[in-house]
Amino acid sequence: MTNWMMESLCFSQSLYGIWLEDSLGNTITGNTVTSNSDYGIYVNGDSNNNWLHHNNFVNNKGGGLQACDDGINNHWDDGISEGNYWNDYETRFPTATNDGIIWDTPYTIDGGVGAQDNKPLVNPV
């Protein structure tokens, strides 16, 4: 079963804005995840084949890494042309360039699986 989470604001939670634990085939899109004390989105356990794109990540984890993926085969862009907006992108990748829509350097997601947003957005969704 595919679940959709769209157009929500996950703000100043005590830990994670969104936490996926053993979740399969979800699409998380259209969210603004901001000012959470830990990761904006944390994907853990046997979470597999989830799609997380067209979200805004702003000032999560005290300005540290915005998201973590310790799941299996999750996708941090739409697989075609666009990913997520990361407010710390320019700080983390100061030599990156863009075409006005996406950055040329993938955004590295924290965690043990080497996940990345291959098409990070220049501007918020």
N, C-alpha and C positions, 0 to 999 in steps of 0.2 A: 504494500500500500504506500502511495506517495502522499506526503503531507506538504502543505504549503504554509509558509509564514510570510506574510506580506505587510508592508507599511506599518510597522510598529516602532516604538521608541523604547530601547532598553537602556535605561539611564540610572547611574549611581546605585547599582545593586551591591549587596554586601560581598559578592564574590564575582561570578561571571554574569554577563548580560544574557547570553544564551549558552546552554550546556547540552550537548548531544552525547548521550551515553548509550551504547549498543543500539544506535539508530540506523535504519536502513532506508535508503532511497528518498530522503527528504530533500526539498528545495527550500532554501532559506534565501529570500530575496526581498529587496525594498525596505530594509530596516536601517535605522540609525542606531548604532551601538556606541554609547558614549559615557565616559567618566565612571566606568566600572572599576572596582578596586583590584581586580585581576583581569584576565583576558576578556575581551569583548565577546568572543565566541571561543568555546573550548569543546573540541571534538575528541572523544575518548572511547576506550573499550573496543568493542567489535563494531563500532560505527563504520558503515561501509557505503560507498557509492552515493554520498550526499553531495548536493550541488549548492554552493554558497557563493552567490554573486550579486552584483548591483546593490550592495550594502555600503553604508558609510561607517567607517571606524574612526572614532575621534577620542583621543586622550584616555585610552584604557590603560590599565596597569601602571598608573602614575607616569605615563609617557613612555613606558617600556614597550616591548613587543605586544601588538594588539590582539593576536589570535594564536591558538595552539591547536595542532592536529596530531593526535596520537592514535588516529583511527586507521582505516584501510581504504585506499583508493577513493578519497574524497576529492572533489573538484572545486577550486577556489576562483574559477572564472566560468563563463558560460560555454566554453569549449569552441567558441567561434571567434568572437571579437572583443569582448569586454569582461572585466572582472569587478573589483570593488574599489572604493575610494578609501585611501589610508592617509590620515592627516599628517603622519610622521614620514611619509614617503621621501620628501626632498631632504630631510635630515639624514635618513638612513642611506640614501643613494644620491649624493650631491652631484655626481657627474652624469646622471641619467638625463636623457633628452626625451621630448615628447612631440607628438604630431597635433597637439591641441585636444586630443581625446584620450589616448593611452600613453603610458610611459614605455620606454624601450627596454627597461630592466625589470625582470620579475620581482615581485615582493616576496621575500622569504617568510614563511609561516613558521613559528616556533614549534618544536615537537620533534619526535624521533623518526618521522617518516619522510622527511625531506619535502614536504608540501610547499607549494608556492602559487601565488596568483600570477599567472603568465601575462595578463593583460590589465594591470592596475590602472584605474581611472585617474585622470588629471584633476577633474572636478567632482564635487559631491553629486550623488544621484538626485 
